[in-house]
Amino acid sequence: MTELFISALATLFVVIDPPGCAPIYSSLTAGASAQQRRSMAIRSVLVAAAVLLFFAFLGKGMLAALGISLDAFRIAGGILLFLIASEMVFEKRTERRNSRAQEVASKEIEDVSVFPMAIPMLAGPGSIASVMLLTSQANGWAERSVVLAALAIVLASTLVALLAAGPLMRFLGDKLEAMITRLLGVILAALAAQYVIDGIRASFSL
């Protein structure tokens, strides 16, 4: 249980990346009032939670309906997470997020809680794949509850990061944020490789 919780917490924290979402949210809501920023932050996390819970509970059934084995999904999900990790290490993910934020801001969209914050920044392909992988590995409701508890902690930390986006960015600074992002990227790469190894072992009964 402890290993599953730590693995789920580390994976979801790295993929959702609360510290990395803070500067994007800060730039998107630069012209909003404190109350508007607070309401959009709460709405973003709630929408992302609903999307991730949907795939956590129904993702396994969807895979079965499509004729996709869990081992194949582990391998595919591991490859996807590895690509995300490589982008984090080489700062490609941050650049893409910043460009997306500038595009949205240039269109003068007032409410950014659903797009792009909730989807795809919080509940994107990586986090959806991670939730489905972790819940598919869980045996019974006890282990699934552990995964959901880890998800709840990560989403709660994301909400805190969004609410404190301005002060947090002034505290961290660009250099420290880049260092943290690269370190988390290396950790995610190792977790992704483990997913692929586990999927290959189970597929070929090694």
PASEBA-1860 file (N, C-alpha, C; in nm, 3 decimals):
! residues 206
1> MTELFISA> 0.083/-0.120/0.000/0.000/0.000/0.000/0.087/0.126/0.000 ~ 0.190/0.124/0.084/0.278/0.241/0.094/0.350/0.266/-0.037 ~ 0.401/0.158/-0.098/0.471/0.173/-0.226/0.377/0.224/-0.334 ~ 0.255/0.173/-0.335/0.157/0.217/-0.434/0.124/0.364/-0.415 ~ 0.107/0.406/-0.290/0.075/0.546/-0.262/0.189/0.638/-0.305 ~ 0.313/0.600/-0.271/0.427/0.683/-0.308/0.443/0.691/-0.459 ~ 0.426/0.576/-0.525/0.438/0.573/-0.671/0.330/0.658/-0.736 ~ 0.206/0.645/-0.689/0.095/0.723/-0.745/0.115/0.871/-0.718
9> LATLFVVI> 0.156/0.905/-0.597/0.175/1.045/-0.561/0.286/1.108/-0.645 ~ 0.398/1.037/-0.659/0.510/1.090/-0.737/0.473/1.105/-0.884 ~ 0.408/1.002/-0.939/0.371/1.007/-1.081/0.274/1.120/-1.111 ~ 0.167/1.129/-1.033/0.066/1.231/-1.058/0.119/1.372/-1.031 ~ 0.203/1.386/-0.928/0.259/1.518/-0.899/0.348/1.566/-1.013 ~ 0.429/1.474/-1.067/0.520/1.513/-1.175/0.443/1.543/-1.303 ~ 0.342/1.461/-1.333/0.268/1.479/-1.458/0.179/1.603/-1.453 ~ 0.103/1.619/-1.346/0.016/1.737/-1.335/0.099/1.863/-1.312
17> DPPGCAPI> 0.207/1.849/-1.236/0.306/1.956/-1.219/0.245/2.085/-1.162 ~ 0.200/2.084/-1.036/0.144/2.205/-0.976/0.235/2.327/-0.980 ~ 0.367/2.315/-0.948/0.453/2.434/-0.957/0.465/2.487/-1.099 ~ 0.461/2.397/-1.199/0.472/2.442/-1.337/0.346/2.510/-1.388 ~ 0.231/2.474/-1.329/0.105/2.537/-1.370/0.089/2.677/-1.312 ~ 0.157/2.704/-1.201/0.142/2.832/-1.132/0.178/2.952/-1.220 ~ 0.296/2.952/-1.288/0.328/3.069/-1.372/0.234/3.086/-1.490 ~ 0.186/2.974/-1.545/0.092/2.983/-1.657/-0.038/3.047/-1.610
25> YSSLTAGA> -0.086/3.000/-1.497/-0.210/3.057/-1.443/-0.193/3.203/-1.406 ~ -0.078/3.236/-1.353/-0.052/3.376/-1.316/-0.055/3.467/-1.437 ~ 0.002/3.422/-1.549/0.004/3.504/-1.670/-0.133/3.512/-1.735 ~ -0.211/3.403/-1.728/-0.345/3.402/-1.788/-0.443/3.490/-1.713 ~ -0.423/3.506/-1.585/-0.518/3.581/-1.502/-0.459/3.712/-1.453 ~ -0.365/3.766/-1.530/-0.295/3.887/-1.486/-0.392/4.005/-1.469 ~ -0.493/4.015/-1.555/-0.584/4.129/-1.547/-0.709/4.105/-1.464 ~ -0.718/3.988/-1.401/-0.838/3.954/-1.324/-0.825/4.000/-1.179
33> SAQQRRSM> -0.938/4.015/-1.114/-0.937/4.052/-0.973/-0.903/3.930/-0.888 ~ -0.877/3.953/-0.760/-0.841/3.843/-0.670/-0.955/3.743/-0.659 ~ -1.078/3.791/-0.655/-1.193/3.701/-0.645/-1.209/3.619/-0.772 ~ -1.187/3.682/-0.889/-1.197/3.608/-1.015/-1.089/3.502/-1.026 ~ -0.967/3.536/-0.985/-0.858/3.438/-0.989/-0.887/3.321/-0.897 ~ -0.944/3.349/-0.781/-0.975/3.243/-0.685/-1.084/3.151/-0.739 ~ -1.189/3.208/-0.797/-1.299/3.127/-0.849/-1.255/3.044/-0.969 ~ -1.171/3.101/-1.055/-1.123/3.026/-1.172/-1.029/2.914/-1.130
41> AIRSVLVA> -0.950/2.937/-1.026/-0.860/2.832/-0.977/-0.939/2.715/-0.923 ~ -1.042/2.744/-0.844/-1.126/2.637/-0.788/-1.198/2.562/-0.899 ~ -1.251/2.636/-0.995/-1.324/2.573/-1.105/-1.231/2.486/-1.189 ~ -1.108/2.531/-1.212/-1.012/2.454/-1.290/-0.985/2.318/-1.227 ~ -0.961/2.319/-1.096/-0.929/2.195/-1.026/-1.050/2.102/-1.021 ~ -1.169/2.158/-1.002/-1.289/2.075/-0.997/-1.316/2.008/-1.131 ~ -1.302/2.082/-1.241/-1.324/2.025/-1.374/-1.220/1.917/-1.404 ~ -1.093/1.945/-1.371/-0.988/1.847/-1.393/-1.012/1.721/-1.310
49> AAVLLFFA> -1.058/1.739/-1.186/-1.087/1.624/-1.100/-1.198/1.539/-1.159 ~ -1.302/1.604/-1.213/-1.413/1.529/-1.272/-1.366/1.447/-1.392 ~ -1.282/1.507/-1.477/-1.232/1.437/-1.595/-1.144/1.318/-1.554 ~ -1.054/1.340/-1.459/-0.963/1.233/-1.417/-1.037/1.121/-1.345 ~ -1.138/1.156/-1.265/-1.217/1.052/-1.197/-1.297/0.970/-1.298 ~ -1.344/1.035/-1.403/-1.417/0.963/-1.508/-1.330/0.854/-1.568 ~ -1.206/0.888/-1.603/-1.116/0.788/-1.662/-1.066/0.690/-1.558 ~ -1.058/0.731/-1.431/-1.014/0.639/-1.326/-1.114/0.526/-1.307
57> FLGKGMLA> -1.245/0.558/-1.315/-1.347/0.457/-1.290/-1.391/0.385/-1.418 ~ -1.392/0.455/-1.530/-1.444/0.395/-1.653/-1.336/0.363/-1.756 ~ -1.213/0.404/-1.728/-1.106/0.382/-1.825/-1.080/0.235/-1.854 ~ -1.082/0.152/-1.749/-1.057/0.009/-1.767/-1.165/-0.055/-1.854 ~ -1.291/-0.017/-1.832/-1.400/-0.068/-1.915/-1.389/-0.024/-2.059 ~ -1.342/0.100/-2.080/-1.323/0.150/-2.216/-1.216/0.068/-2.288 ~ -1.107/0.037/-2.217/-1.001/-0.044/-2.277/-1.052/-0.182/-2.315 ~ -1.132/-0.242/-2.226/-1.187/-0.374/-2.254/-1.280/-0.370/-2.375
65> ALGISLDA> -1.361/-0.265/-2.385/-1.452/-0.252/-2.498/-1.377/-0.236/-2.630 ~ -1.259/-0.173/-2.624/-1.179/-0.153/-2.744/-1.086/-0.271/-2.773 ~ -1.084/-0.370/-2.684/-0.999/-0.485/-2.705/-0.853/-0.459/-2.677 ~ -0.825/-0.364/-2.588/-0.687/-0.328/-2.554/-0.654/-0.387/-2.418 ~ -0.545/-0.461/-2.410/-0.505/-0.520/-2.282/-0.442/-0.415/-2.193 ~ -0.445/-0.442/-2.062/-0.385/-0.349/-1.967/-0.233/-0.342/-1.985 ~ -0.173/-0.455/-2.024/-0.028/-0.455/-2.045/0.010/-0.367/-2.163 ~ -0.069/-0.373/-2.269/-0.043/-0.286/-2.385/-0.059/-0.140/-2.347
73> FRIAGGIL> -0.158/-0.112/-2.262/-0.179/0.027/-2.219/-0.066/0.072/-2.127 ~ -0.012/-0.019/-2.045/0.102/0.015/-1.961/0.221/0.057/-2.046 ~ 0.246/-0.020/-2.153/0.360/0.011/-2.240/0.337/0.145/-2.312 ~ 0.217/0.163/-2.368/0.187/0.287/-2.438/0.190/0.406/-2.343 ~ 0.132/0.388/-2.225/0.133/0.496/-2.126/0.273/0.529/-2.079 ~ 0.357/0.426/-2.062/0.495/0.450/-2.023/0.573/0.528/-2.128 ~ 0.550/0.495/-2.254/0.616/0.567/-2.363/0.570/0.713/-2.365 ~ 0.439/0.734/-2.348/0.385/0.870/-2.347/0.443/0.950/-2.232
81> LFLIASEM> 0.450/0.890/-2.114/0.505/0.959/-1.998/0.654/0.987/-2.017 ~ 0.725/0.897/-2.084/0.867/0.919/-2.110/0.887/1.039/-2.203 ~ 0.799/1.053/-2.302/0.808/1.168/-2.392/0.785/1.298/-2.315 ~ 0.687/1.295/-2.224/0.661/1.412/-2.141/0.782/1.443/-2.053 ~ 0.843/1.338/-1.998/0.960/1.357/-1.913/1.077/1.418/-1.990 ~ 1.097/1.372/-2.114/1.206/1.427/-2.195/1.182/1.573/-2.227 ~ 1.056/1.610/-2.249/1.023/1.750/-2.272/1.050/1.834/-2.148 ~ 1.023/1.778/-2.030/1.048/1.850/-1.906/1.198/1.870/-1.884
89> VFEKRTER> 1.276/1.768/-1.913/1.421/1.777/-1.892/1.481/1.882/-1.984 ~ 1.434/1.887/-2.108/1.488/1.981/-2.205/1.404/2.109/-2.218 ~ 1.312/2.130/-2.122/1.231/2.251/-2.109/1.141/2.277/-2.230 ~ 1.111/2.174/-2.307/1.020/2.191/-2.420/0.876/2.207/-2.373 ~ 0.841/2.137/-2.264/0.704/2.143/-2.213/0.671/2.283/-2.162 ~ 0.767/2.345/-2.093/0.746/2.480/-2.041/0.730/2.579/-2.155 ~ 0.810/2.564/-2.259/0.800/2.654/-2.374/0.664/2.641/-2.441 ~ 0.616/2.517/-2.457/0.487/2.496/-2.521/0.374/2.553/-2.437
97> RNSRAQEV> 0.382/2.534/-2.304/0.279/2.587/-2.216/0.277/2.740/-2.221 ~ 0.395/2.801/-2.223/0.401/2.948/-2.228/0.344/3.001/-2.358 ~ 0.374/2.935/-2.471/0.320/2.980/-2.599/0.169/2.963/-2.604 ~ 0.119/2.853/-2.545/-0.025/2.831/-2.539/-0.093/2.939/-2.454 ~ -0.028/2.974/-2.344/-0.083/3.077/-2.256/-0.089/3.211/-2.327 ~ 0.015/3.243/-2.405/0.017/3.369/-2.478/-0.090/3.373/-2.585 ~ -0.113/3.259/-2.651/-0.218/3.253/-2.754/-0.355/3.276/-2.693 ~ -0.380/3.210/-2.578/-0.509/3.227/-2.513/-0.527/3.368/-2.462
105> ASKEIEDV> -0.420/3.424/-2.405/-0.429/3.560/-2.351/-0.450/3.662/-2.462 ~ -0.391/3.635/-2.579/-0.406/3.729/-2.689/-0.549/3.732/-2.741 ~ -0.627/3.625/-2.718/-0.766/3.622/-2.760/-0.859/3.687/-2.657 ~ -0.800/3.734/-2.545/-0.874/3.803/-2.441/-0.990/3.718/-2.388 ~ -0.962/3.593/-2.359/-1.062/3.505/-2.299/-1.064/3.531/-2.149 ~ -1.179/3.566/-2.095/-1.186/3.603/-1.954/-1.176/3.481/-1.864 ~ -1.256/3.380/-1.891/-1.258/3.262/-1.805/-1.170/3.153/-1.867 ~ -1.058/3.126/-1.803/-0.964/3.026/-1.855/-0.965/2.901/-1.769
113> SVFPMAIP> -1.068/2.885/-1.688/-1.071/2.774/-1.593/-1.086/2.638/-1.663 ~ -1.172/2.630/-1.764/-1.192/2.503/-1.834/-1.084/2.483/-1.939 ~ -1.066/2.581/-2.025/-0.959/2.577/-2.126/-0.879/2.706/-2.116 ~ -0.749/2.696/-2.104/-0.666/2.575/-2.113/-0.626/2.516/-1.978 ~ -0.674/2.572/-1.865/-0.623/2.527/-1.736/-0.666/2.383/-1.703 ~ -0.799/2.359/-1.695/-0.845/2.225/-1.658/-0.809/2.124/-1.766 ~ -0.839/2.159/-1.890/-0.808/2.075/-2.005/-0.736/2.163/-2.108 ~ -0.613/2.134/-2.148/-0.539/2.009/-2.122/-0.426/2.021/-2.020
121> MLAGPGSI> -0.414/2.137/-1.951/-0.296/2.153/-1.865/-0.300/2.064/-1.741 ~ -0.416/2.053/-1.677/-0.425/1.967/-1.558/-0.469/1.826/-1.597 ~ -0.577/1.814/-1.669/-0.626/1.684/-1.715/-0.592/1.667/-1.862 ~ -0.464/1.645/-1.888/-0.417/1.625/-2.024/-0.392/1.478/-2.053 ~ -0.335/1.446/-2.169/-0.309/1.306/-2.203/-0.222/1.234/-2.101 ~ -0.120/1.303/-2.050/-0.030/1.240/-1.954/-0.097/1.205/-1.824 ~ -0.174/1.299/-1.768/-0.241/1.273/-1.640/-0.353/1.171/-1.655 ~ -0.424/1.175/-1.767/-0.529/1.075/-1.792/-0.468/0.936/-1.803
129> ASVMLLTS> -0.358/0.925/-1.880/-0.291/0.796/-1.893/-0.239/0.747/-1.759 ~ -0.186/0.839/-1.679/-0.132/0.802/-1.548/-0.241/0.748/-1.456 ~ -0.355/0.817/-1.453/-0.466/0.774/-1.368/-0.517/0.637/-1.410 ~ -0.530/0.616/-1.540/-0.577/0.487/-1.589/-0.476/0.377/-1.559 ~ -0.347/0.407/-1.573/-0.244/0.308/-1.543/-0.246/0.269/-1.396 ~ -0.252/0.370/-1.310/-0.246/0.343/-1.166/-0.369/0.267/-1.117 ~ -0.486/0.306/-1.165/-0.607/0.236/-1.121/-0.615/0.097/-1.180 ~ -0.559/0.076/-1.298/-0.560/-0.058/-1.357/-0.467/-0.152/-1.280
137> QANGWAER> -0.362/-0.098/-1.219/-0.270/-0.179/-1.141/-0.324/-0.208/-1.001 ~ -0.422/-0.129/-0.956/-0.476/-0.146/-0.821/-0.567/-0.269/-0.815 ~ -0.548/-0.348/-0.712/-0.630/-0.468/-0.690/-0.730/-0.442/-0.579 ~ -0.856/-0.427/-0.617/-0.959/-0.404/-0.517/-0.976/-0.257/-0.483 ~ -1.081/-0.232/-0.405/-1.115/-0.093/-0.371/-1.016/-0.032/-0.273 ~ -0.950/-0.115/-0.193/-0.854/-0.060/-0.097/-0.737/0.008/-0.169 ~ -0.679/-0.062/-0.266/-0.567/-0.004/-0.341/-0.614/0.110/-0.431 ~ -0.734/0.096/-0.486/-0.786/0.205/-0.569/-0.808/0.330/-0.485
145> SVVLAALA> -0.850/0.313/-0.362/-0.869/0.427/-0.272/-0.736/0.496/-0.243 ~ -0.629/0.418/-0.236/-0.497/0.476/-0.215/-0.458/0.564/-0.332 ~ -0.485/0.515/-0.454/-0.456/0.595/-0.574/-0.539/0.722/-0.577 ~ -0.667/0.710/-0.543/-0.753/0.829/-0.542/-0.711/0.928/-0.433 ~ -0.661/0.877/-0.321/-0.610/0.965/-0.215/-0.489/1.043/-0.264 ~ -0.400/0.975/-0.337/-0.284/1.043/-0.395/-0.327/1.149/-0.496 ~ -0.428/1.117/-0.577/-0.481/1.213/-0.673/-0.541/1.334/-0.602 ~ -0.613/1.310/-0.493/-0.673/1.419/-0.417/-0.566/1.511/-0.359
153> IVLASTLV> -0.457/1.453/-0.309/-0.349/1.534/-0.253/-0.284/1.620/-0.361 ~ -0.261/1.560/-0.478/-0.198/1.635/-0.587/-0.289/1.748/-0.635 ~ -0.418/1.720/-0.648/-0.511/1.824/-0.691/-0.523/1.934/-0.586 ~ -0.520/1.896/-0.458/-0.524/1.996/-0.352/-0.400/2.084/-0.356 ~ -0.284/2.024/-0.379/-0.160/2.102/-0.391/-0.163/2.191/-0.515 ~ -0.228/2.142/-0.621/-0.243/2.222/-0.742/-0.329/2.345/-0.714 ~ -0.437/2.326/-0.641/-0.523/2.439/-0.605/-0.447/2.541/-0.522 ~ -0.368/2.494/-0.427/-0.287/2.584/-0.345/-0.188/2.661/-0.432
161> ALLAAGPL> -0.126/2.590/-0.529/-0.029/2.654/-0.617/-0.095/2.761/-0.704 ~ -0.217/2.733/-0.753/-0.287/2.830/-0.836/-0.330/2.952/-0.754 ~ -0.378/2.926/-0.634/-0.421/3.038/-0.549/-0.304/3.126/-0.507 ~ -0.187/3.065/-0.492/-0.068/3.141/-0.450/0.027/3.161/-0.567 ~ -0.026/3.164/-0.689/0.058/3.169/-0.809/0.151/3.290/-0.809 ~ 0.096/3.409/-0.780/0.177/3.530/-0.783/0.291/3.528/-0.683 ~ 0.263/3.515/-0.554/0.371/3.509/-0.454/0.465/3.392/-0.476 ~ 0.411/3.278/-0.522/0.494/3.160/-0.543/0.598/3.184/-0.651
169> MRFLGDKL> 0.557/3.249/-0.760/0.651/3.274/-0.869/0.757/3.374/-0.828 ~ 0.720/3.472/-0.747/0.820/3.567/-0.699/0.920/3.499/-0.606 ~ 0.872/3.398/-0.532/0.959/3.327/-0.438/1.054/3.231/-0.511 ~ 1.000/3.154/-0.605/1.080/3.053/-0.673/1.179/3.115/-0.771 ~ 1.128/3.203/-0.857/1.213/3.257/-0.961/1.225/3.160/-1.078 ~ 1.269/3.211/-1.192/1.276/3.131/-1.313/1.379/3.019/-1.304 ~ 1.496/3.048/-1.246/1.604/2.949/-1.243/1.569/2.831/-1.152 ~ 1.515/2.860/-1.034/1.479/2.752/-0.942/1.366/2.669/-0.999
177> EAMITRLL> 1.271/2.734/-1.065/1.160/2.660/-1.126/1.211/2.567/-1.235 ~ 1.306/2.614/-1.318/1.363/2.530/-1.424/1.437/2.411/-1.365 ~ 1.509/2.432/-1.256/1.582/2.323/-1.193/1.487/2.217/-1.138 ~ 1.380/2.261/-1.071/1.282/2.168/-1.016/1.215/2.089/-1.129 ~ 1.180/2.157/-1.239/1.115/2.092/-1.352/1.202/1.983/-1.411 ~ 1.332/2.011/-1.427/1.422/1.911/-1.483/1.441/1.792/-1.389 ~ 1.448/1.820/-1.260/1.463/1.710/-1.163/1.340/1.620/-1.164 ~ 1.222/1.680/-1.167/1.099/1.602/-1.174/1.090/1.525/-1.305
185> GVILAALA> 1.144/1.582/-1.412/1.144/1.513/-1.540/1.226/1.386/-1.538 ~ 1.341/1.389/-1.470/1.425/1.269/-1.458/1.352/1.161/-1.379 ~ 1.285/1.202/-1.271/1.209/1.105/-1.190/1.096/1.043/-1.272 ~ 1.026/1.126/-1.348/0.917/1.075/-1.430/0.969/0.980/-1.537 ~ 1.086/1.008/-1.594/1.144/0.919/-1.695/1.170/0.781/-1.637 ~ 1.220/0.776/-1.514/1.245/0.647/-1.449/1.114/0.573/-1.424 ~ 1.011/0.644/-1.379/0.881/0.580/-1.357/0.821/0.530/-1.488 ~ 0.836/0.608/-1.594/0.785/0.567/-1.725/0.855/0.441/-1.774
193> AQYVIDGI> 0.987/0.436/-1.756/1.062/0.316/-1.796/1.015/0.194/-1.719 ~ 0.983/0.212/-1.591/0.933/0.101/-1.511/0.799/0.051/-1.562 ~ 0.711/0.144/-1.604/0.582/0.104/-1.662/0.603/0.016/-1.785 ~ 0.696/0.058/-1.872/0.722/-0.018/-1.994/0.778/-0.156/-1.960 ~ 0.872/-0.163/-1.866/0.932/-0.290/-1.825/0.824/-0.384/-1.768 ~ 0.738/-0.330/-1.682/0.631/-0.411/-1.623/0.535/-0.462/-1.731 ~ 0.503/-0.376/-1.828/0.412/-0.416/-1.935/0.472/-0.526/-2.022 ~ 0.601/-0.517/-2.054/0.668/-0.618/-2.136/0.678/-0.749/-2.060
201> RASFSL> 0.713/-0.742/-1.932/0.723/-0.863/-1.851/0.590/-0.938/-1.844 ~ 0.482/-0.863/-1.821/0.351/-0.927/-1.811/0.304/-0.981/-1.945 ~ 0.335/-0.908/-2.053/0.290/-0.952/-2.186/0.356/-1.082/-2.229 ~ 0.484/-1.096/-2.198/0.560/-1.212/-2.242/0.585/-1.312/-2.129 ~ 0.519/-1.287/-2.013/0.530/-1.377/-1.897/0.676/-1.401/-1.858 ~ 0.752/-1.293/-1.849/0.895/-1.302/-1.816/0.914/-1.303/-1.666
END
